[in-house]
Amino acid sequence: MKPLIHPYGGTLINLLSGDAGALQQEAMHLPTLDLNAQAAADVELLVSGAFSPLKGLMGRTDYESVLAQNSLADGRYWPVPITLEVPAHRLAALQNERAIALRDAEGLLLGVLRIAEL
């Protein structure tokens, strides 16, 4: 049996929740952001570890580094920004939030996003 290929960055990032019930309970009390198909796919890739070594959506430092140099701020090659587009009318309402529920077009909970920066 051949060994598996090591994940990019050396560690497979797993963002799956250990307690889906608790996550669903928390999401009931959070503002919701409905995602389009591309954003939902990005969230699924992040959660599954397919975007390892990313541990979440990119912050400004990584985003700007990817645009300027095709690499994360730590120097690892990364060609595409992984961010979440938020409509301007929703952005103001999220300024004081620390977390939001992410849902697909059918309303299915995809996850809870902890907001580090907008």
HELIX and SHEET records of a PDB file:
HELIX    1   1 ALA A   20  ALA A   27  1                                   8    
HELIX    2   2 ALA A   37  SER A   48  1                                  12    
HELIX    3   3 ARG A   60  GLN A   69  1                                  10    
HELIX    4   4 ALA A   88  LEU A   91  1                                   4    
HELIX    5   5 ALA A   92  LEU A   94  5                                   3    
SHEET    1   A 3 THR A  32  ASP A  34  0                                        
SHEET    2   A 3 ALA A  99  ARG A 103  1                                        
SHEET    3   A 3 LEU A 109  ARG A 114 -1                                        
END                                                                             
